[in-house]
Amino acid sequence: MKYLLLFLLQVIVLQHCLAQEDSLAFVHAKWAVKKIAPGVELRQCWFDHSLFGSNQNISILEIKLNKKNRIDVEADSTHLKPTSAFGVEHDALAAINGTFFDMKNGGSVDYIRLDGKVLNETRLGLGKNTGRTFYQKAGIVISPEKVSIEKWNGAADWENHLPGEDVIVTGPLLIEHHIRVQLDTISFYVNRHPRTAVALIRNKVLLITVDGRNQKAAGMSLSELANILKWLQADEGVNLDGGGSTTMWINHFPNDGVVNYPSDNKKMEKSALYTPGMDLDKLPPDTQKWDHSGQRPVANVLVVNKKK
């Protein structure tokens, strides 16, 4: 028993040391910084086996909420299209993919409100659940002067009473009032995947993509993603749809504006396993290809616009 306790103590000390190394690697990383517009800045960094013991590629779009900038939700109730197409259609400065959606029939499976009008209701009973699934218990609420991240209060019609002009239900919640949220141990949480997230820091909104399923980018577990938000000193933070959907687009940038490395890379066309409407994340990824192609058509996005 004594040796078991000693072993467990050594494991805890080792984990603590590794966490410190990762936080230092993140904080002291040399980020490439580009100004997109007044109050809008892109930061990117590739970590060469130096973050969580793996290669990682992170893009962070930082938006200061002021009289010039605003965040909006854009969505289509039936059709799917790439994040870049949403951005171009709405003449946005930038965009990232939004919440979870129906790959076969289109439209979000989570609540979407645009300009005060409900576009999609939350679909309950997804998968093995009879009520809300794990990614339907938080929401991003957008008003003209404010963006907030809200936690499900347990009410069946919770999202209908959120006060914003634009609302997008998503999840899970990662940071609440500066504190990391306790996460489950299901595979979606603990396996590494490409990830998309939103974090709030005082008057700033951070739109974040983490690339994955590639030799140059391992992707992250949700616990690792929560660590990133914590090291960014986020007040609040929430996960969005990830996997092959993870895309960050910036208007007038090279590669059709895609600045991260989406993991789909036309794998639908190449895979004999593909059938229409299937979950594309179940197809084997192309771990070799590393470029800006392969955007997955999605149902909704978050966009950065100049205030009119």
Disulfide bonds with the S-S distance in Angstrom:
none
